[in-house]
């Protein structure tokens, strides 16, 4: 049976971002890597992720930034192993400094490259942030791993991650990993996660 990895991209990215494409290339022939475009609104995105998990039954979740924020909640609720790359657990802080219209940094499947950050959108993230640890439990503590860039100047949430989970790793990169960093640091950890927590039937 082919293993499945669900990758959740960052807020300004898409399923065609560099980390997503690199993971697909790295696991070609070994695992199917799903890299959907996430909805802009967080509750809609989380519901979308849950539907994918029900339909596709991924073996592991992998996220970056906002994708890791969402992956933590989804993995906890579904009991899945996950690798959280540079998780941004306070998206409201990130968004409040960026109100206005922006362009996605990678192509979206629907061709819509523009989006707008509004106070209402920030309020949606505020509500979700308050409950992001609700499904966190001792049973998940060792199966959700954090990977933190030593030169990440955007998200600094390793201490908060350590309050809930025990497996912490580092790589010498910034907030968004390069293809080489994905290959050298993300891929081996994903393989290790699958070895430890996936039972082949």
N, C-alpha and C positions, 0 to 999 in steps of 0.2 A: 504494500500500500504506500502510495506517495505521500511523503510528509508535506504539510502545508505551513507556511509562515505568513502571517498577516502583518504587513508594515503600515504604520500610521504616521503620516508626514507632519511637518510643522505647519504653523499657522499661515505663513506666507508662501508655502510650497504646494505641491500637488503630488499625485501618484506617479508623476513622471520626473520627480526630482532626482538629483544625482545619487543620494543614498539609496533610494528605491531601485533605480536602474542598476546600481552596482551590486545590490543584493541579488537581483534577478540573475545577473551574469555569474555571480559567484556560486549560486546554488543550482545553476542549470544542470539538469541530469540527476540532481540529488534531492531537490525539494521544489515544490511549487511556491513561488512568492507572489502573494496577492498584494497589489498596491493601489487601492481605490482612491479616488479623490474624495476627501471628507467634506461634508457640508460645513458651511461657515458657522452656523449657530450650534453651540455646544450640546444642548439637549438633543437636537436633531442628529448631530454627529454621533453621540453616544448610542442613541437608538439604532442608527445605521450600523454601527460596529456590532451591536448585539445581534442584529439580523444576519450580518455576515457570519458571525460565530455560529449561529444556529444552522445556517444553510451550508456553509463551507467546512465547518468544524476544523478550524486551524489548530495546529499542534502547539504553536507558540506565537505570542504577540511581540512585535518589536516597534518601538516608537522613537521619535525624536521631538524634543521640545513640547509643543502643545499636543503632539501625537502621543508622547509619553504620559502627559497629564491625563489624557483620555484612556490610554492603555492600562494605567494603574487601576482605574475604576473598573474597566471591563474585565481585566484579568482577575481581579479580586472577586468580582461577582460571578464569573464563570469558572473559577478554579483553574485558570490556565497559567503556565509559566510565561514570564515576560522579561524582556530586556528593555529597560528604560534609558534611552540615550539622552543625556542632558535634559532631564525633565523640568518643565517650567510649571511649578505648582501654584504660582500666583499670576495667572494670566491677566487678571484685572490690572495689575501694576504695569505689565507690558503694554496692554491695549490703551490704557488711559493716557499714555504719552504719544499715542499714534492715531488719535481721532481724525477721521477724514477718509478720502478715497485713495486706494492703493491699487497696484498691479501685482498679480501673482508672479513669483519669480520663476516658475516653471509652468509649462502648458497644462491646461485643464482639458479633460476629455470633452466637455460640453462647449469649449471654445470661449467661454466667458472668463476673461482675464482681469476684470475689474471687481473690486469689492469695497465696501465702506464700513469703517469702524465707527459706531455710534454709541452714545451713552446707554441706549437701550441694550445694545449687544453686550456692553460691559456689565450691565446689571444681570444679564443671563449667566455670564461667567461667575459673577459674585455668588449667585445662588448655588451653582454647581460646586464651587470651591468649598463652600461651607460643609458640603456633604461628601467630599472626595474620598474620605477615609472610612466611610460607613461600612463598606464591605471588607475592609482590611481585617485579617484574623491571623492567629498564630499558625494556622495551617498553611497560609500563603507566604509566611515570612521568608522562607528559604528559596522559594521558587520565583520570586520577583526580584530581579537584579538591577542594580543601577550602574550606569557607565557614565563617568564624568570627565569632560575635557579640562585639562589643566590650564588651558588658556581660554576658557569660556568666560567672557566678560558680560554675558547677558543673563544667564541663569546661575544662581548660587544656592542650590537647594540640597546639597549633599547632607548637611546637618539635619534637615527636615526629613529627608529620605531615611536616614539612620534611626530616626525615632520610630519608624515603622518596619523597616526591613534591615537585614543583616549582611547581604551580599553586595559589596561595593567594589567597583573596579575603576581604573583611570586610564586615560590615553592622552598623549601630548598634543591635543588639538584644541580647536575653538568650538563654538556652539554648533555649527554645522560641520559634520565630518567630511573630509575629502574622500575620493574613491579609494585611495591608498589606506586611509585610516579605517574605512569600512571593512576593507579586506583584511587588514592586520589586527583589528581589535573587535569589531562587531561580529564578523563571521565566526571566529573561533569560539566566542562566548555563546553565540546562538547554537553552534554545534554541540557545545558542552551542555547547554540547557536541554537540548533534545535528547542527548545521551542519558542524562540523569532522570528526566521526568516523563519521557514518552515510552510507553509500553507497546511494543510491536506485537500485534495479535496475529 
